[in-house]
Amino acid sequence: MIAPASDLVCKLVTVKIVGQEIDIARKIIREELIDNAGDPTKLKRRFRMLGQIGNLESQIYRKIYDFKGGSVDDYVEAIQVLKSEVKSVIDRSS
């Protein structure tokens, strides 16, 4: 079990890493929004993605705050899961 102060540090690092991933995803979507402005279908999809990434970001921060990791490895695993959630929102194959 990790100490409370260490738990806070892990949460803050998790917020930073996942936040950077969200920022990158949001930037890519905004660029694609501009690049695809002439295609109504792609334009609508990119706007929807921006909304979804905003909603997901809020949910992720709640998950991080409520997370009770027993070790640093738990946080590493959680980061991978959260990054996967971000990628699923911006997945173009669906």
C-alpha positions as CSV (number, residue, x, y, z in Angstrom):
1,M,0.0,0.0,0.0
2,I,1.3,3.4,-0.9
3,A,1.3,6.3,1.6
4,P,-1.3,9.1,1.3
5,A,1.3,11.7,0.1
6,S,2.6,9.2,-2.5
7,D,-1.0,8.5,-3.6
8,L,-1.4,12.3,-4.2
9,V,1.8,12.4,-6.2
10,C,0.6,9.5,-8.3
11,K,-2.7,11.1,-8.9
12,L,-1.1,14.4,-10.0
13,V,1.3,12.6,-12.3
14,T,-1.7,10.6,-13.8
15,V,-3.6,13.9,-14.3
16,K,-0.6,15.4,-16.1
17,I,0.1,12.3,-18.4
18,V,-3.6,11.8,-19.3
19,G,-4.2,15.5,-19.6
20,Q,-1.3,15.7,-22.2
21,E,-2.9,12.8,-24.1
22,I,-6.2,14.6,-24.1
23,D,-4.6,17.9,-25.3
24,I,-2.9,16.1,-28.2
25,A,-6.1,14.3,-29.2
26,R,-8.1,17.6,-29.0
27,K,-5.4,19.4,-31.1
28,I,-5.6,16.7,-33.8
29,I,-9.4,16.8,-33.9
30,R,-9.3,20.6,-34.2
31,E,-6.8,20.4,-37.1
32,E,-8.9,17.8,-38.8
33,L,-12.0,19.9,-38.3
34,I,-10.4,22.7,-40.3
35,D,-8.9,20.4,-42.9
36,N,-12.3,18.7,-43.5
37,A,-14.5,21.8,-43.3
38,G,-15.7,21.1,-46.9
39,D,-17.0,17.6,-46.0
40,P,-20.2,17.9,-44.0
41,T,-20.0,14.3,-42.7
42,K,-16.5,14.6,-41.5
43,L,-17.2,18.0,-40.1
44,K,-20.1,16.7,-38.1
45,R,-18.0,13.7,-36.8
46,R,-15.1,16.0,-35.7
47,F,-17.5,18.3,-33.8
48,R,-19.0,15.2,-32.1
49,M,-15.5,14.0,-31.3
50,L,-14.7,17.4,-29.6
51,G,-17.8,17.1,-27.5
52,Q,-17.0,13.5,-26.6
53,I,-13.5,14.3,-25.6
54,G,-14.7,17.1,-23.4
55,N,-17.2,14.8,-21.6
56,L,-14.6,12.0,-21.3
57,E,-12.1,14.5,-19.8
58,S,-14.5,15.3,-17.0
59,Q,-15.2,11.6,-16.3
60,I,-11.5,10.8,-16.3
61,Y,-10.7,13.5,-13.8
62,R,-13.4,12.1,-11.5
63,K,-12.0,8.6,-12.0
64,I,-8.5,9.7,-11.1
65,Y,-9.7,11.5,-8.0
66,D,-11.7,8.5,-6.8
67,F,-9.0,6.0,-7.7
68,K,-7.4,4.0,-4.8
69,G,-4.2,2.6,-6.1
70,G,-2.3,0.2,-3.9
71,S,1.0,0.7,-5.7
72,V,2.6,2.7,-8.4
73,D,2.0,-0.2,-10.8
74,D,-1.8,0.3,-10.3
75,Y,-1.4,3.9,-11.5
76,V,0.7,2.8,-14.5
77,E,-2.0,0.4,-15.4
78,A,-4.7,3.0,-14.9
79,I,-2.9,5.4,-17.1
80,Q,-2.9,2.9,-19.9
81,V,-6.6,2.2,-19.5
82,L,-7.4,5.9,-19.5
83,K,-5.2,6.6,-22.6
84,S,-7.1,3.8,-24.3
85,E,-10.4,5.4,-23.5
86,V,-9.2,8.7,-25.1
87,K,-8.0,6.8,-28.2
88,S,-11.4,5.1,-28.6
89,V,-13.1,8.4,-28.7
90,I,-11.0,9.6,-31.6
91,D,-10.9,6.3,-33.4
92,R,-11.7,6.8,-37.1
93,S,-12.5,3.1,-37.9
94,S,-16.0,3.3,-36.4
